[in-house]
């Protein structure tokens, strides 16, 4: 008997496969039910979404599965990035980005930028 996960040996591989299946379904659903939103998503550029890699969460995998371009950076690079208010910055868990990055992100949000974080980034980024 062949199982759906045959050939997939790690939890990470299973998760990525699930993201890919969910991503295809989501893209198809959006295209069918909301063509306007689909057109907007097709206009997203790599520089529009910055994802700070993490250890426990991987929003970049979800964006890849959805076919949405993005820039993925390591936490220590966030302090040196030029951020624009029209961007979305996503910080994966644990969100340990350093003091200089906290200051940069604060200025980014104060200028109108959008910030999305996962759980522990509350402690390491949002609280400071």
C-alpha angles and dihedrals in degrees: 000000000000116000124207090246097050110143093016109111108172136055089238091056091049091049093049090049091051090049091051093051092045091046093054091048092048094048091049092047093049092047091052101039102033113021090172092059089045091055091049092051090051089059095057111119127208092250092054094074124043117191120194107211119237141187101239107026127047111192087162089068090055092049090049090051090051091049092240115148117231142157114247116201136176116252094252091057095059092080091061100044123107105230125200124206092239092061130095116225116199118192117196124210130312092025097199097160103148135247097285091053092049089056092047092049092048090055091045092054093043088055090055102271120147120239126193119183137178126228110289092036084076088070099039102037114013100043094052 
